[in-house]
Structure formats: C-alpha cells, structure tokens
Amino acid sequence: MSVDDIKASLVEANSLMAGARGIFLGATEVAEEGRSLADSACHDSGKGEVVAAVRAFNSAVQEIERAVRRFDSAIELADEYRGQL
C-alpha cells in the first residue's frame, strides 16, 4: 500500500467516523428530548421507577456525549497522522 493509498484510506475512515458522529449527535437529541418529557411528566415524583428512568436518560446522554468526544479525538488523530505522512 502506498502512502497516497494510506492517506486516501484515512480520509475515507474520517468521513465514515464523521457520519457516525452525526448519528450519535442525533441520538443525543432524541435522548435529551426523552429526558425532558420524562422530567415534565413526572415532575417531583419520588417513585423509584421515575427516578431510575430519569437517571437512565441522563446516563444515556452522558454515554453518547462520551462517544462523540471519542469520534472527535479519533478524527483529529487520524488527520494529524495523515499530515505527518
């Protein structure tokens, strides 16, 4: 594989990662909307199920945000590597 082939592969991989990142951002919006609906529907509820559901939505949003940061980091590192070739 030539250096140009490697560079092209990195560009393609970054494009795919950017697409996946966008999907995860969409999932963040959906999870945040679900959290907002759960919060408004069950405001001040002390029921265990409600508290657990809100925690689950919060956890989902946090995990998705972590995944997006990982995509950002991977894209940045691949770009740096491509620039060094």
Gaussian input, Z-matrix of N, CA and C with variables (Angstrom, degrees):
# hf/3-21g

backbone

0 1
 N
 C     1     B1
 C     2     B2     1     A1
 N     3     B3     2     A2     1     D1
 C     4     B4     3     A3     2     D2
 C     5     B5     4     A4     3     D3
 N     6     B6     5     A5     4     D4
 C     7     B7     6     A6     5     D5
 C     8     B8     7     A7     6     D6
 N     9     B9     8     A8     7     D7
 C    10    B10     9     A9     8     D8
 C    11    B11    10    A10     9     D9
 N    12    B12    11    A11    10    D10
 C    13    B13    12    A12    11    D11
 C    14    B14    13    A13    12    D12
 N    15    B15    14    A14    13    D13
 C    16    B16    15    A15    14    D14
 C    17    B17    16    A16    15    D15
 N    18    B18    17    A17    16    D16
 C    19    B19    18    A18    17    D17
 C    20    B20    19    A19    18    D18
 N    21    B21    20    A20    19    D19
 C    22    B22    21    A21    20    D20
 C    23    B23    22    A22    21    D21
 N    24    B24    23    A23    22    D22
 C    25    B25    24    A24    23    D23
 C    26    B26    25    A25    24    D24
 N    27    B27    26    A26    25    D25
 C    28    B28    27    A27    26    D26
 C    29    B29    28    A28    27    D27
 N    30    B30    29    A29    28    D28
 C    31    B31    30    A30    29    D29
 C    32    B32    31    A31    30    D30
 N    33    B33    32    A32    31    D31
 C    34    B34    33    A33    32    D32
 C    35    B35    34    A34    33    D33
 N    36    B36    35    A35    34    D34
 C    37    B37    36    A36    35    D35
 C    38    B38    37    A37    36    D36
 N    39    B39    38    A38    37    D37
 C    40    B40    39    A39    38    D38
 C    41    B41    40    A40    39    D39
 N    42    B42    41    A41    40    D40
 C    43    B43    42    A42    41    D41
 C    44    B44    43    A43    42    D42
 N    45    B45    44    A44    43    D43
 C    46    B46    45    A45    44    D44
 C    47    B47    46    A46    45    D45
 N    48    B48    47    A47    46    D46
 C    49    B49    48    A48    47    D47
 C    50    B50    49    A49    48    D48
 N    51    B51    50    A50    49    D49
 C    52    B52    51    A51    50    D50
 C    53    B53    52    A52    51    D51
 N    54    B54    53    A53    52    D52
 C    55    B55    54    A54    53    D53
 C    56    B56    55    A55    54    D54
 N    57    B57    56    A56    55    D55
 C    58    B58    57    A57    56    D56
 C    59    B59    58    A58    57    D57
 N    60    B60    59    A59    58    D58
 C    61    B61    60    A60    59    D59
 C    62    B62    61    A61    60    D60
 N    63    B63    62    A62    61    D61
 C    64    B64    63    A63    62    D62
 C    65    B65    64    A64    63    D63
 N    66    B66    65    A65    64    D64
 C    67    B67    66    A66    65    D65
 C    68    B68    67    A67    66    D66
 N    69    B69    68    A68    67    D67
 C    70    B70    69    A69    68    D68
 C    71    B71    70    A70    69    D69
 N    72    B72    71    A71    70    D70
 C    73    B73    72    A72    71    D71
 C    74    B74    73    A73    72    D72
 N    75    B75    74    A74    73    D73
 C    76    B76    75    A75    74    D74
 C    77    B77    76    A76    75    D75
 N    78    B78    77    A77    76    D76
 C    79    B79    78    A78    77    D77
 C    80    B80    79    A79    78    D78
 N    81    B81    80    A80    79    D79
 C    82    B82    81    A81    80    D80
 C    83    B83    82    A82    81    D81
 N    84    B84    83    A83    82    D82
 C    85    B85    84    A84    83    D83
 C    86    B86    85    A85    84    D84
 N    87    B87    86    A86    85    D85
 C    88    B88    87    A87    86    D86
 C    89    B89    88    A88    87    D87
 N    90    B90    89    A89    88    D88
 C    91    B91    90    A90    89    D89
 C    92    B92    91    A91    90    D90
 N    93    B93    92    A92    91    D91
 C    94    B94    93    A93    92    D92
 C    95    B95    94    A94    93    D93
 N    96    B96    95    A95    94    D94
 C    97    B97    96    A96    95    D95
 C    98    B98    97    A97    96    D96
 N    99    B99    98    A98    97    D97
 C   100   B100    99    A99    98    D98
 C   101   B101   100   A100    99    D99
 N   102   B102   101   A101   100   D100
 C   103   B103   102   A102   101   D101
 C   104   B104   103   A103   102   D102
 N   105   B105   104   A104   103   D103
 C   106   B106   105   A105   104   D104
 C   107   B107   106   A106   105   D105
 N   108   B108   107   A107   106   D106
 C   109   B109   108   A108   107   D107
 C   110   B110   109   A109   108   D108
 N   111   B111   110   A110   109   D109
 C   112   B112   111   A111   110   D110
 C   113   B113   112   A112   111   D111
 N   114   B114   113   A113   112   D112
 C   115   B115   114   A114   113   D113
 C   116   B116   115   A115   114   D114
 N   117   B117   116   A116   115   D115
 C   118   B118   117   A117   116   D116
 C   119   B119   118   A118   117   D117
 N   120   B120   119   A119   118   D118
 C   121   B121   120   A120   119   D119
 C   122   B122   121   A121   120   D120
 N   123   B123   122   A122   121   D121
 C   124   B124   123   A123   122   D122
 C   125   B125   124   A124   123   D123
 N   126   B126   125   A125   124   D124
 C   127   B127   126   A126   125   D125
 C   128   B128   127   A127   126   D126
 N   129   B129   128   A128   127   D127
 C   130   B130   129   A129   128   D128
 C   131   B131   130   A130   129   D129
 N   132   B132   131   A131   130   D130
 C   133   B133   132   A132   131   D131
 C   134   B134   133   A133   132   D132
 N   135   B135   134   A134   133   D133
 C   136   B136   135   A135   134   D134
 C   137   B137   136   A136   135   D135
 N   138   B138   137   A137   136   D136
 C   139   B139   138   A138   137   D137
 C   140   B140   139   A139   138   D138
 N   141   B141   140   A140   139   D139
 C   142   B142   141   A141   140   D140
 C   143   B143   142   A142   141   D141
 N   144   B144   143   A143   142   D142
 C   145   B145   144   A144   143   D143
 C   146   B146   145   A145   144   D144
 N   147   B147   146   A146   145   D145
 C   148   B148   147   A147   146   D146
 C   149   B149   148   A148   147   D147
 N   150   B150   149   A149   148   D148
 C   151   B151   150   A150   149   D149
 C   152   B152   151   A151   150   D150
 N   153   B153   152   A152   151   D151
 C   154   B154   153   A153   152   D152
 C   155   B155   154   A154   153   D153
 N   156   B156   155   A155   154   D154
 C   157   B157   156   A156   155   D155
 C   158   B158   157   A157   156   D156
 N   159   B159   158   A158   157   D157
 C   160   B160   159   A159   158   D158
 C   161   B161   160   A160   159   D159
 N   162   B162   161   A161   160   D160
 C   163   B163   162   A162   161   D161
 C   164   B164   163   A163   162   D162
 N   165   B165   164   A164   163   D163
 C   166   B166   165   A165   164   D164
 C   167   B167   166   A166   165   D165
 N   168   B168   167   A167   166   D166
 C   169   B169   168   A168   167   D167
 C   170   B170   169   A169   168   D168
 N   171   B171   170   A170   169   D169
 C   172   B172   171   A171   170   D170
 C   173   B173   172   A172   171   D171
 N   174   B174   173   A173   172   D172
 C   175   B175   174   A174   173   D173
 C   176   B176   175   A175   174   D174
 N   177   B177   176   A176   175   D175
 C   178   B178   177   A177   176   D176
 C   179   B179   178   A178   177   D177
 N   180   B180   179   A179   178   D178
 C   181   B181   180   A180   179   D179
 C   182   B182   181   A181   180   D180
 N   183   B183   182   A182   181   D181
 C   184   B184   183   A183   182   D182
 C   185   B185   184   A184   183   D183
 N   186   B186   185   A185   184   D184
 C   187   B187   186   A186   185   D185
 C   188   B188   187   A187   186   D186
 N   189   B189   188   A188   187   D187
 C   190   B190   189   A189   188   D188
 C   191   B191   190   A190   189   D189
 N   192   B192   191   A191   190   D190
 C   193   B193   192   A192   191   D191
 C   194   B194   193   A193   192   D192
 N   195   B195   194   A194   193   D193
 C   196   B196   195   A195   194   D194
 C   197   B197   196   A196   195   D195
 N   198   B198   197   A197   196   D196
 C   199   B199   198   A198   197   D197
 C   200   B200   199   A199   198   D198
 N   201   B201   200   A200   199   D199
 C   202   B202   201   A201   200   D200
 C   203   B203   202   A202   201   D201
 N   204   B204   203   A203   202   D202
 C   205   B205   204   A204   203   D203
 C   206   B206   205   A205   204   D204
 N   207   B207   206   A206   205   D205
 C   208   B208   207   A207   206   D206
 C   209   B209   208   A208   207   D207
 N   210   B210   209   A209   208   D208
 C   211   B211   210   A210   209   D209
 C   212   B212   211   A211   210   D210
 N   213   B213   212   A212   211   D211
 C   214   B214   213   A213   212   D212
 C   215   B215   214   A214   213   D213
 N   216   B216   215   A215   214   D214
 C   217   B217   216   A216   215   D215
 C   218   B218   217   A217   216   D216
 N   219   B219   218   A218   217   D217
 C   220   B220   219   A219   218   D218
 C   221   B221   220   A220   219   D219
 N   222   B222   221   A221   220   D220
 C   223   B223   222   A222   221   D221
 C   224   B224   223   A223   222   D222
 N   225   B225   224   A224   223   D223
 C   226   B226   225   A225   224   D224
 C   227   B227   226   A226   225   D225
 N   228   B228   227   A227   226   D226
 C   229   B229   228   A228   227   D227
 C   230   B230   229   A229   228   D228
 N   231   B231   230   A230   229   D229
 C   232   B232   231   A231   230   D230
 C   233   B233   232   A232   231   D231
 N   234   B234   233   A233   232   D232
 C   235   B235   234   A234   233   D233
 C   236   B236   235   A235   234   D234
 N   237   B237   236   A236   235   D235
 C   238   B238   237   A237   236   D236
 C   239   B239   238   A238   237   D237
 N   240   B240   239   A239   238   D238
 C   241   B241   240   A240   239   D239
 C   242   B242   241   A241   240   D240
 N   243   B243   242   A242   241   D241
 C   244   B244   243   A243   242   D242
 C   245   B245   244   A244   243   D243
 N   246   B246   245   A245   244   D244
 C   247   B247   246   A246   245   D245
 C   248   B248   247   A247   246   D246
 N   249   B249   248   A248   247   D247
 C   250   B250   249   A249   248   D248
 C   251   B251   250   A250   249   D249
 N   252   B252   251   A251   250   D250
 C   253   B253   252   A252   251   D251
 C   254   B254   253   A253   252   D252

   B1=1.4440
   B2=1.5375
   B3=1.3117
   B4=1.4647
   B5=1.5275
   B6=1.3153
   B7=1.4598
   B8=1.5338
   B9=1.3228
   B10=1.4690
   B11=1.5258
   B12=1.3344
   B13=1.4675
   B14=1.5239
   B15=1.3134
   B16=1.4671
   B17=1.5211
   B18=1.3091
   B19=1.4623
   B20=1.5239
   B21=1.3108
   B22=1.4693
   B23=1.5233
   B24=1.3187
   B25=1.4711
   B26=1.5207
   B27=1.3241
   B28=1.4616
   B29=1.5281
   B30=1.3128
   B31=1.4720
   B32=1.5250
   B33=1.3296
   B34=1.4628
   B35=1.5267
   B36=1.3336
   B37=1.4674
   B38=1.5246
   B39=1.3247
   B40=1.4604
   B41=1.5199
   B42=1.3075
   B43=1.4612
   B44=1.5296
   B45=1.3172
   B46=1.4695
   B47=1.5289
   B48=1.3379
   B49=1.4719
   B50=1.5219
   B51=1.3182
   B52=1.4598
   B53=1.5307
   B54=1.3229
   B55=1.4641
   B56=1.5161
   B57=1.3300
   B58=1.4640
   B59=1.5253
   B60=1.3206
   B61=1.4661
   B62=1.5234
   B63=1.3281
   B64=1.4650
   B65=1.5136
   B66=1.3155
   B67=1.4663
   B68=1.5235
   B69=1.3332
   B70=1.4621
   B71=1.5286
   B72=1.3349
   B73=1.4630
   B74=1.5252
   B75=1.3270
   B76=1.4642
   B77=1.5189
   B78=1.3300
   B79=1.4643
   B80=1.5170
   B81=1.3189
   B82=1.4654
   B83=1.5163
   B84=1.3289
   B85=1.4652
   B86=1.5220
   B87=1.3169
   B88=1.4636
   B89=1.5255
   B90=1.3312
   B91=1.4678
   B92=1.5226
   B93=1.3309
   B94=1.4600
   B95=1.5262
   B96=1.3201
   B97=1.4651
   B98=1.5277
   B99=1.3316
   B100=1.4644
   B101=1.5167
   B102=1.3130
   B103=1.4643
   B104=1.5209
   B105=1.3216
   B106=1.4584
   B107=1.5310
   B108=1.3240
   B109=1.4668
   B110=1.5219
   B111=1.3057
   B112=1.4688
   B113=1.5207
   B114=1.3256
   B115=1.4682
   B116=1.5216
   B117=1.3372
   B118=1.4647
   B119=1.5219
   B120=1.3197
   B121=1.4700
   B122=1.5189
   B123=1.3090
   B124=1.4670
   B125=1.5257
   B126=1.3095
   B127=1.4615
   B128=1.5313
   B129=1.3129
   B130=1.4684
   B131=1.5258
   B132=1.3054
   B133=1.4573
   B134=1.5201
   B135=1.3106
   B136=1.4558
   B137=1.5182
   B138=1.3179
   B139=1.4612
   B140=1.5185
   B141=1.3008
   B142=1.4550
   B143=1.5068
   B144=1.3289
   B145=1.4598
   B146=1.5252
   B147=1.3315
   B148=1.4540
   B149=1.5236
   B150=1.3201
   B151=1.4618
   B152=1.5252
   B153=1.3216
   B154=1.4686
   B155=1.5264
   B156=1.3183
   B157=1.4649
   B158=1.5259
   B159=1.3285
   B160=1.4690
   B161=1.5298
   B162=1.3082
   B163=1.4697
   B164=1.5252
   B165=1.3215
   B166=1.4628
   B167=1.5239
   B168=1.3368
   B169=1.4636
   B170=1.5281
   B171=1.3349
   B172=1.4620
   B173=1.5215
   B174=1.3080
   B175=1.4621
   B176=1.5270
   B177=1.3276
   B178=1.4670
   B179=1.5208
   B180=1.3245
   B181=1.4643
   B182=1.5251
   B183=1.3197
   B184=1.4654
   B185=1.5274
   B186=1.3098
   B187=1.4679
   B188=1.5235
   B189=1.3165
   B190=1.4569
   B191=1.5271
   B192=1.3369
   B193=1.4686
   B194=1.5288
   B195=1.3321
   B196=1.4699
   B197=1.5237
   B198=1.3262
   B199=1.4681
   B200=1.5263
   B201=1.3212
   B202=1.4695
   B203=1.5292
   B204=1.3368
   B205=1.4697
   B206=1.5315
   B207=1.3308
   B208=1.4674
   B209=1.5237
   B210=1.3268
   B211=1.4689
   B212=1.5221
   B213=1.3418
   B214=1.4619
   B215=1.5231
   B216=1.3171
   B217=1.4634
   B218=1.5260
   B219=1.3115
   B220=1.4661
   B221=1.5243
   B222=1.3142
   B223=1.4663
   B224=1.5291
   B225=1.3148
   B226=1.4664
   B227=1.5288
   B228=1.3282
   B229=1.4646
   B230=1.5265
   B231=1.3277
   B232=1.4653
   B233=1.5261
   B234=1.3343
   B235=1.4749
   B236=1.5252
   B237=1.3315
   B238=1.4688
   B239=1.5271
   B240=1.3251
   B241=1.4618
   B242=1.5236
   B243=1.3191
   B244=1.4663
   B245=1.5245
   B246=1.3371
   B247=1.4621
   B248=1.5309
   B249=1.3271
   B250=1.4546
   B251=1.5289
   B252=1.3276
   B253=1.4803
   B254=1.5164
   A1=107.99
   A2=116.89
   A3=121.45
   A4=110.40
   A5=115.36
   A6=120.92
   A7=109.72
   A8=116.68
   A9=119.65
   A10=111.50
   A11=116.78
   A12=120.42
   A13=110.79
   A14=116.75
   A15=121.30
   A16=109.78
   A17=116.92
   A18=120.65
   A19=111.02
   A20=116.55
   A21=120.61
   A22=110.89
   A23=116.46
   A24=120.20
   A25=111.25
   A26=116.46
   A27=119.92
   A28=111.54
   A29=116.62
   A30=120.62
   A31=109.81
   A32=116.45
   A33=120.34
   A34=111.20
   A35=116.69
   A36=120.54
   A37=110.38
   A38=117.11
   A39=119.92
   A40=111.72
   A41=116.43
   A42=120.22
   A43=110.46
   A44=115.79
   A45=120.17
   A46=111.43
   A47=115.90
   A48=119.18
   A49=111.05
   A50=117.04
   A51=120.26
   A52=110.37
   A53=116.65
   A54=120.24
   A55=111.58
   A56=116.49
   A57=120.73
   A58=110.32
   A59=116.34
   A60=121.18
   A61=109.94
   A62=116.25
   A63=120.81
   A64=112.39
   A65=116.75
   A66=120.62
   A67=110.21
   A68=116.11
   A69=119.65
   A70=110.97
   A71=117.24
   A72=119.46
   A73=110.93
   A74=116.64
   A75=120.12
   A76=111.32
   A77=115.92
   A78=120.01
   A79=110.60
   A80=117.38
   A81=120.77
   A82=110.37
   A83=116.34
   A84=120.23
   A85=111.05
   A86=117.09
   A87=121.41
   A88=110.42
   A89=117.03
   A90=120.77
   A91=110.71
   A92=117.34
   A93=119.94
   A94=111.03
   A95=117.23
   A96=120.59
   A97=110.04
   A98=116.51
   A99=120.13
   A100=111.55
   A101=116.20
   A102=120.56
   A103=110.42
   A104=116.51
   A105=120.73
   A106=111.29
   A107=116.47
   A108=120.07
   A109=111.41
   A110=116.71
   A111=120.32
   A112=110.56
   A113=116.35
   A114=120.24
   A115=111.29
   A116=116.88
   A117=119.48
   A118=111.68
   A119=117.25
   A120=119.93
   A121=112.13
   A122=116.52
   A123=120.02
   A124=111.81
   A125=115.68
   A126=120.71
   A127=111.35
   A128=115.16
   A129=123.61
   A130=113.79
   A131=117.89
   A132=119.67
   A133=108.71
   A134=115.32
   A135=119.87
   A136=112.33
   A137=116.26
   A138=119.33
   A139=110.11
   A140=115.39
   A141=121.45
   A142=113.55
   A143=116.35
   A144=119.97
   A145=111.38
   A146=116.14
   A147=120.89
   A148=110.17
   A149=115.64
   A150=120.44
   A151=109.84
   A152=116.98
   A153=120.93
   A154=111.29
   A155=117.51
   A156=120.87
   A157=110.78
   A158=116.81
   A159=120.32
   A160=109.78
   A161=116.90
   A162=120.27
   A163=110.81
   A164=116.57
   A165=120.59
   A166=110.90
   A167=117.40
   A168=120.15
   A169=110.35
   A170=116.85
   A171=120.32
   A172=111.28
   A173=116.14
   A174=121.14
   A175=111.12
   A176=116.44
   A177=120.44
   A178=110.91
   A179=116.67
   A180=120.54
   A181=110.06
   A182=117.63
   A183=120.87
   A184=111.65
   A185=117.41
   A186=120.93
   A187=111.45
   A188=116.55
   A189=120.13
   A190=109.75
   A191=116.63
   A192=120.00
   A193=110.43
   A194=117.34
   A195=119.96
   A196=110.85
   A197=116.23
   A198=120.21
   A199=110.46
   A200=117.39
   A201=120.97
   A202=110.04
   A203=117.10
   A204=119.80
   A205=110.67
   A206=117.24
   A207=120.11
   A208=111.15
   A209=117.01
   A210=119.97
   A211=109.67
   A212=116.87
   A213=120.54
   A214=110.93
   A215=115.83
   A216=120.63
   A217=111.02
   A218=117.32
   A219=120.89
   A220=110.85
   A221=116.60
   A222=120.78
   A223=109.97
   A224=116.24
   A225=120.59
   A226=111.34
   A227=116.73
   A228=120.20
   A229=111.89
   A230=116.87
   A231=119.70
   A232=110.53
   A233=116.59
   A234=120.12
   A235=110.90
   A236=116.29
   A237=120.03
   A238=110.29
   A239=116.50
   A240=120.55
   A241=110.59
   A242=116.28
   A243=121.01
   A244=110.25
   A245=116.41
   A246=120.72
   A247=112.50
   A248=116.74
   A249=120.17
   A250=112.60
   A251=115.87
   A252=118.44
   A253=111.81
   D1=130.23
   D2=-179.06
   D3=-81.49
   D4=167.70
   D5=177.93
   D6=-61.62
   D7=-40.12
   D8=178.38
   D9=-64.44
   D10=-36.82
   D11=176.07
   D12=-63.97
   D13=-41.65
   D14=179.05
   D15=-64.27
   D16=-44.45
   D17=178.57
   D18=-61.04
   D19=-43.18
   D20=178.75
   D21=-63.56
   D22=-40.01
   D23=177.87
   D24=-64.04
   D25=-39.67
   D26=178.38
   D27=-65.61
   D28=-39.40
   D29=177.15
   D30=-62.69
   D31=-44.69
   D32=179.05
   D33=-63.97
   D34=-43.27
   D35=179.03
   D36=-61.70
   D37=-42.70
   D38=178.77
   D39=-64.33
   D40=-36.71
   D41=177.38
   D42=-62.85
   D43=-43.89
   D44=178.18
   D45=-65.06
   D46=-41.30
   D47=178.47
   D48=-65.44
   D49=-37.41
   D50=177.93
   D51=-64.37
   D52=-38.23
   D53=176.00
   D54=-64.06
   D55=-43.76
   D56=177.99
   D57=-64.02
   D58=-39.53
   D59=177.85
   D60=-57.93
   D61=-44.42
   D62=178.57
   D63=-61.27
   D64=-39.34
   D65=177.28
   D66=-63.25
   D67=-42.58
   D68=179.18
   D69=-65.22
   D70=-38.18
   D71=176.79
   D72=-62.22
   D73=-38.53
   D74=175.33
   D75=-63.40
   D76=-38.72
   D77=177.42
   D78=-65.18
   D79=-35.53
   D80=176.88
   D81=-60.89
   D82=-44.66
   D83=179.04
   D84=-60.69
   D85=-43.30
   D86=179.90
   D87=-64.59
   D88=-45.44
   D89=-179.84
   D90=-64.49
   D91=-40.53
   D92=178.68
   D93=-66.24
   D94=-37.62
   D95=176.41
   D96=-64.43
   D97=-42.55
   D98=176.99
   D99=-61.66
   D100=-41.85
   D101=178.21
   D102=-62.84
   D103=-43.70
   D104=179.98
   D105=-62.67
   D106=-43.58
   D107=177.80
   D108=-63.77
   D109=-42.12
   D110=178.55
   D111=-64.05
   D112=-42.19
   D113=178.70
   D114=-61.52
   D115=-46.52
   D116=-176.77
   D117=-71.40
   D118=-35.42
   D119=-178.80
   D120=-73.53
   D121=-28.86
   D122=-173.59
   D123=-121.38
   D124=28.42
   D125=-177.88
   D126=-52.09
   D127=130.97
   D128=177.92
   D129=64.06
   D130=15.97
   D131=176.58
   D132=-78.95
   D133=135.58
   D134=179.14
   D135=-101.58
   D136=5.19
   D137=-178.09
   D138=-64.46
   D139=139.75
   D140=-177.36
   D141=-58.32
   D142=-38.99
   D143=-179.03
   D144=-64.93
   D145=-39.00
   D146=-179.51
   D147=-67.78
   D148=-46.56
   D149=178.51
   D150=-59.74
   D151=-43.30
   D152=179.57
   D153=-64.74
   D154=-38.89
   D155=179.93
   D156=-65.59
   D157=-43.97
   D158=179.15
   D159=-63.17
   D160=-41.70
   D161=177.10
   D162=-61.87
   D163=-40.19
   D164=179.81
   D165=-64.45
   D166=-42.96
   D167=176.58
   D168=-61.81
   D169=-45.14
   D170=179.02
   D171=-60.38
   D172=-42.74
   D173=179.09
   D174=-63.96
   D175=-42.04
   D176=178.97
   D177=-60.60
   D178=-45.77
   D179=179.57
   D180=-61.61
   D181=-43.88
   D182=179.75
   D183=-62.80
   D184=-42.68
   D185=179.46
   D186=-64.79
   D187=-40.92
   D188=179.08
   D189=-65.41
   D190=-41.97
   D191=178.86
   D192=-62.59
   D193=-38.31
   D194=176.15
   D195=-62.59
   D196=-42.86
   D197=179.68
   D198=-62.05
   D199=-41.29
   D200=178.49
   D201=-62.10
   D202=-42.14
   D203=177.70
   D204=-63.04
   D205=-36.67
   D206=177.68
   D207=-66.52
   D208=-40.63
   D209=175.57
   D210=-60.56
   D211=-45.53
   D212=179.29
   D213=-57.82
   D214=-45.12
   D215=-179.24
   D216=-64.65
   D217=-44.13
   D218=-179.85
   D219=-62.87
   D220=-42.37
   D221=179.15
   D222=-63.33
   D223=-45.00
   D224=-179.80
   D225=-62.58
   D226=-45.83
   D227=-179.34
   D228=-65.10
   D229=-39.44
   D230=177.88
   D231=-64.90
   D232=-39.00
   D233=176.97
   D234=-63.87
   D235=-42.21
   D236=178.44
   D237=-61.73
   D238=-44.82
   D239=-179.70
   D240=-62.97
   D241=-44.76
   D242=179.07
   D243=-59.39
   D244=-38.89
   D245=179.37
   D246=-67.44
   D247=-25.22
   D248=-179.41
   D249=-84.83
   D250=-15.69
   D251=-178.94
   D252=-73.98

